[in-house]
Amino acid sequence: MELIDSHCHLKGFKDKGELAPVLERATDAGVHRLITVGTSPEDWVPYREMHAAYAGKIDYTVGLHPCYVNDDWEGAVSQLSTFFMPPYAPVAFGEIGLDYFHLPKDPLQAGEMILMQEAAFRQQLMLASELECPIIIHSRDCFTECVKLIDESGVDWQRIVFHCFTYGAGEIAQIKARGGRASFTGIATYKSAHAVREALREQGIERLMLETDCPYLTPEPHRGKSNEPAYLAPIAERCAEALAVSLDDLAARTSDNTRDFFNLK
């Protein structure tokens, strides 16, 4: 069985000197390739270095996550296009988007933050469109707003993935109709996540990609521990069960989907 973790965050493991054993456990679990996803200037260069050291094993992306948007967001975004040069270019732009869950409590401050997030999102969508690269979307409590900005940007929806999908079947139907897709995390293993599994079934296996989003969202039966790429295996098992397909078929299809979407060599 071969699995690809299409969205993880490896900097914390590297900083703690744990990257090598984490990668070894991932390989033992059948996870042979990982995409570590950029969120701010603090991880873009470390991820490029990680990719250079583990070419063919670790790929990376760059993007300004909405929760890292601040008064200097324009300066950060201006650096992004410089990464898209050989020999160690990222495989996608992201994660970018909107997050209305982590807004300030003060309504005025929240309004100002929303305006900054939207401006940063628009600018990054424009850059990603110019680069014609895949785009990883972060969307929390703001599905309609995210879709509206993507539609307005003119970006090709076939290059869009809503990562860590937490909405329902109705929302994923809108994404499918536009040509986009979603990827699923350990949330799909949670007993209470009926709507997420309904969304998984609505999308089907044709465009499906899997992710851990580690170190967050540890799947069952490992909840209570820090998440890591090796735990993609139980996510795959639960998704295969929900879709009524074999684990081997799901692993093969999601790996092919991920390679195709991110243009992995």
Buried (B, 14 or more C-beta within 10 A) or exposed (E): BEBBBBBBBBBBBBEEEBBEEBBEBBBEBBBBBBBBBBBBBEBBEBBBEBBEEBEEBBBBBBBBBBBBBEEEBEEBBEEBBEBBEEEBBBBBBBBBBBBBEEBEEEEEEEEBBBEBBBBBBBBBBBBBBEBEBBBBBBBBEBBEBBBEBBEEBEBBBEBBBBBBBBBBBEBBEEBBEBEBBBBBBBBBBBEEBEBBBBBBBBBEBEBBBBBBBBBEBBBBEBEEEBBBBBBBBBBBBBBBBBBEBEBEEBBBBBBEBBBEBBEBE
